[in-house]
Each structure stands twice: as C-alpha cells, then as structure tokens.
Amino acid sequence: MTDWIKKTIDDGVVNYINPEFEKILDGTESSPTPTLNSDAPKPDATEIALDLKRVKAHEAKRYLAETDWYASRKAETGKAIPDDVLAKRVQARIDAEG
C-alpha cells in the first residue's frame, strides 16, 4: 500500500496525495503528455460508409419515435398529420431500413 503524503496548502486545506504525483503537484515536474497510438488500425472506406449508414438509420429511428405521437393523435382525434412530417416520416422509414 502506498503511504500518502499529507500536504497543507496556504488556506489550511489538507490534501493527501500519492507520492508518485508529488512533483507534479509542486510544479517541479509536468504530467506526461498523452500520445496517440499511431499503430491503431484506421477504418477503411467500407467501414466508414457502414458507420455512416448506421448513424443515418439511428437518426431516422429517433425521428420516427419523436413523431409517433402524431400518428396516435390522428388515430384518437382524427386531426391530420402535417404534410412535412408525413414526408419526413416516409424518408425516415426508408433510411431506418438501411
């Protein structure tokens, strides 16, 4: 188990820190700069296209769920669904099928 170091700052607040980070807290050493893994596999055009298709389908399903109340209202009260919503829902159903 690590023995924590007790540090009291000027305003009286007491902090307990891991000794590995004491120099970073004191400002005598900076924290390591994170690096990107350049060896990580990069997606190819097919994977990107598939991902975009999934996103489009997800957004379409979300739109359908958000506008389902229009259909319920129509069934219960007979009030018409706005034409723009109907048109977008048609496209959303096509997009959702992917």
N, C-alpha and C positions, 0 to 999 in steps of 0.2 A: 504494500500500500504506500502511496506517495505521501510524504509529510508535507502538508500545505504550509505556505508561508503567510504569516499574518502581516498585512500592510495597512497602516492607518494613514489616510490622506489628511490634508490640511483642515478640512471641515469636520474632522472627527469620525468620518465614516470608516469602518473597519472592513477590509476585504481579505479573503483568504484565496490565495492563488496557487496554482500548480507551479513548482519551481522551474519547469521547462519553459514557462512563459514569463518569468520574472524580467528578463532583459527586454522583452517586447513591451511590457507594461511600463518599465522605467524609461523606455525610449532609447536604450543603448543598442537595440537590435530591432530590425524591422521584421515583420512577419513575411514568410515566404510568398512569393508571387505565384499564384496558380498558373499552370501552363496547360494548354490544350493538348490532348493526345493526338498527335499528328498521324499516328498509326491506326487510329479508329477508322473502321470502314465507312466509306462515303456512299450515300444512296445513289443508285443509277437512275436513269431517266424513267425506267419502268416502275421502280419503287416510288419515285416522286409522283408519277401520274396516278398510281394506285392510291397513294396517300391523299392526293387532291380529290380523287373520286370519293373516298371515304368521308372527307370533310364536307364535300358538297351534299352527300347523302345524309349526313348527320344534320346539317343545317336545314335541309328540306324537311326531315322528320320533325325537327324542332318547330319549324314554321307551321307544319300541319297540326302539331299538338297545341301550339299557341292559338290557332284559329279554329280549332274544333268547336268552340263554343258557338260560332256562327251556325254550324250545322244543327247543334242542339236547339238553338233559338228558333231556327227555321222549322224544325220538327214540332216544337212545342207551341209556337205562337204564329207560325206562318209568315213571319217577317222575312223578307228577301235577304239573301247574302249579297253584299256589294259585288258588282261585276269585277272590279280589280282584284278582290280577294278570291273570287272564283277562278279567275285566270291564273293567279299565282299558285293557288292550290293544285290546279291541273299540272302546272310545271313542276311543283314540288313533288307530286306523286311520281312523275317521270324520273326526277332526279333521285328520289328516295330508293327507287328500284335499282339504281346504279347500273 
